[in-house]
Amino acid sequence: MSDDATAFVPGHITGFFSAHPDDDPAVAGSRGAGVTLSHGVTVTVEPAAEAVVSLDGETVEMEPVVNVLQALGVTGAVTAESELPLGAGFGVSGAMALGTALAANAVFSCGHSENELVTVAHQAEVEAGTGLGDVVAQARGGMPIRIDPGAPSHGRMDGIPARPHIEYVTFGGLSTADILGGDTTTLTAAGETALDALVEKPTVERFLSESRQFARDATLLTDRVEAAIEDVRDVGGDAAMAMLGETVFAVGTGLSDAGYDPKQCRVHPAGATLQSE
């Protein structure tokens, strides 16, 4: 057992998705597409007498992280740092769960494979109701397309072969648990339509256009998000809404050109990684 271990997990923005619940959390999940970000979450785990979780210096309640520790049968202090806001559609809870799985496995010499650890983190987030597809996307990196729901042993993955510059601006958060806990029939139908269209033509442009249509069809657009997307399109840019948050992301410099002050990053070229000891 080592003193501590650290993992980096990219942030993840979902453009559209369909929900697929199941009694088995490894099988449950979502189909859809998104983009992983060079902005992400750095997670450090060290042995401790009780489980304590902190994010950017503040102690937080983070059920997926606690679920991961319990699933691995270990007790540790989890310290996370991120430039991404919590609850705004960037997959921070999924990143913390996956980072905890990778780092705890190293600290406590649990002996699990990468796919096993991704499955543990995916199940932990599904059980907590904080996400359905972020973890598997963050494990892959790039611009992932989730063909099937569920953990790696259950779901096929594909991706858009592009690594564009990304801008994003956040106006606030939306409750993932509230949305996923309600009637998702309309949302899922819209997500299935969007996925079929993207698989037919897996380009960045199709991803953004289907993401915009999904937000409308799933009735998730807020006034501020819709206005920002239109502002970007008015200056010739391309933008869509992040699921699930009151966040707009754009390819290129669309938000800057439209007069906003966005954060800037790139598509992350790889998935979550354990950092060198």
N, C-alpha and C positions, 0 to 999 in steps of 0.2 A: 504494500500500500504506500503510495507516494503522498507528499504533503498537499499538493493540489494539482489541478489540470484545468486548462482553458480551451474553449472551443469558440469558433466564430460561425455564426449562422446568418446568411443574408436575409434581409427583409423580403417580404413577398406581397405583391399587389395582385389580387384576383380581379380580372376584368369581367368575367361572367362564370356562373356555375349552376349546376343542378344538384339538389340534395338527395342523397340515397341512404336513408336510415336503415339500421339492421340491429338485431339484438346483440350481435357480435361486433364490438367496436373496431376490430381489425378489418372487418368487411364493410362496415359503415364508412361513409365519406361523401365525396362529391366528384362530379365530372366537371371539367371546365378548363380554363386557361388563364395564365397570368404572366407576371414578370418578376424575377428575383433581382434584388438591388445590391449594389456595392455598399450601400448603407445597411447596416445590420445590427446584430446583437452579439456582444462578446460576453461569454458566460464562464465564470470560474467556480469550481466546486472544490471544497476542502472538507475533510472529516470534521464532524461536530457532534456534540452530545444531543442536540435537537435540530430539527429542520428549520432553518431560517432563510428567507428569501428577500433579497433587496434588489431594487432597480434604481440606478443612478443615485445611490446613496440613501434611498428611502426604503424602509421595510414595507413590503407589499404582501397582500394575500394573492397567491398565484396557484390555484388548484392544480393546473396541469403539471407544474413543477413538483409539487408534493406527490402527485400521483406517480410520476416517474420514479422518484426516490423510493416510494413504497413498492413499486413493481420490481425494482432492482434489489430490494431488501437492504437498503443502506440508509444512513442518516448523515446529512451533510449541510453545510452552509453554502448557499448558492448566491453568488454576487454577479449581477448583470449590469452592463453599461450599453447605452444605445443613444444615437441621435434621433431615433424614430419615436413618435408619440404612441402611447398605449391606447388601444381602442379606436384607432382611426383608419383601420384597413391595411396595416403593414405587417400583420402576422407576428407581432411581438410575442404574444403568449406562446405561439407555436415554436418560435425561435428559441425562447427560453426553455421550453420543454425538450426540444431536440438538443440544444447545447448542453443541458443538464444530463441528458442520457449519454452523450458522447464523453463529457468530462468525468462524470461519475464512474462510467465503465473503466476509464483509465485510472482514476484515483484508487478505486477499490478492487481493481483487477477482476472485474466480473466475468470477463472472457466472452462477451457477446460479439456477434458480427455486426457490421454496419446495418444490414437490413433488419436484424433483430432489434437494434436500438431505435431505428426509425419507426418500427412497428410499436415499440413501447411508448415512444413519444406521441405517435398518431393516436393510439388508443387512449392515452392520458388526456389529450385535448378533446377527443370525441366525448369521453366520459364527463368532462368538465363543461361541455356545451360551448366552448370558446372558439371552435373552428372545426372544419371538416376536411380541408385539403391543403392547408398551408404547409404542414410538416413534410409531406411527401414531395411537394414542390421545392421546398427549401433544401431538401436532401439532394435534389437533382441539380438545381441551378439553371441558369439561362432563362429562356422563355418557355416554360413547361406547359404541355398540353396533357391534361389528365384524362386519358381515354376511358379508364375504368375507375370506379371509386375504390377506396380502401388502401390498406398498407401495401408495401412493395410486393409481398407474396400473392396479393390478390389483384392488384391494379396495373394495367399497362400504362406506360408513359411515352409521350413523344415530345416534340418541341419545335419551335420556330427557329430556324438557323439564322439568327440576327442578334446583334449586340448594340443597340442604339443608345444614344445619350437620353437620359430621362430627367424630367423636371416634375416636381410635385408641390402642391400647396394644400394645407389642411385647414378646414374651417371648424372641425369638431369631430366627435365620435358618434357612432351608432351602436346600439346594443346587438351584438351577434346573437347572444342567447335569446333575446326577445324575438328576433326575426326568424331564427332557426326553430324556435319553440312554437311558432304559430303555423298557420296554414301555408305551406310552401308549394302548393299545387301550381299556381300561376308562375311563380319564380322558376320552378323546375322545368316547366314546359318551355319557358323562354330560354333557359340555359341549354336545353337539349337542341333547340333550333339553332342557337348561336354556335354550339360545338359542331354540329353537322356542317355548317357553312364554313367554319374555320378549317376543319379537316379537309374539306374539298379544296381550299386554297389557303395554305398555312403561311400567310404573310403578316408583317406588322400592321399594314394598312387594313387588312381584313379583321385582324384581332381588335383593333381600335373601333372600327365601324360596328362590329358585332357587339362589342362591349357597350357602346353607346345605345344601341338598340335594346340590348338586354336591360339596361338600367331603366329605360322608358317602359318596356313591356312588363317588367317586374314591379313597377311603380315605386322605385327606390330613389329616384332623383329628388333632391331638395332644390329650392330656388337658387341658393348660392352656388351649388354645384352646376346646375344647368346654365346659369349666367356665365360662369367661368369657362365652361366648355364652349359656349357660343362665342365668347370673347376670343378664345384661341383660334377657333375656326374662322372668325372674321378676319384674322391677320394671316390666314393661310396655313395655320398649324393643325395638329391632330391631337385630340385629347379625349379622355373618358373618365368615368367615376371608378374609384377603388371600392371593392367589396370586402368588408362592410364598414364603410366610414364616410364621413362627409369630406372626402378628399378627391382632388382632381390630379391626374397625372397626364403628362404630355410627352410625346416623342420630339426630341430636338429642343428648340428654344421657344416653343409656342407660348408658354406662360410668361416668360420674360418679355417677349415681343408684345404681349397683350397688356403689359403694365403691371404684372404681379411681381412679387419678390419670392420666387420659389426656391426650394432646396434643389440642388443639382447633384446627380450621380450617374452611374452607368449600370447597365445590366451586368449582374455578377456572372462571371464566366463558368463558375463551378458551384457545387453545392456546399453544404456545411462541412467544416473541416476542424479536426483537432489540431491545435497549434503545437508547434515544436516544443519539446520539453527543454 
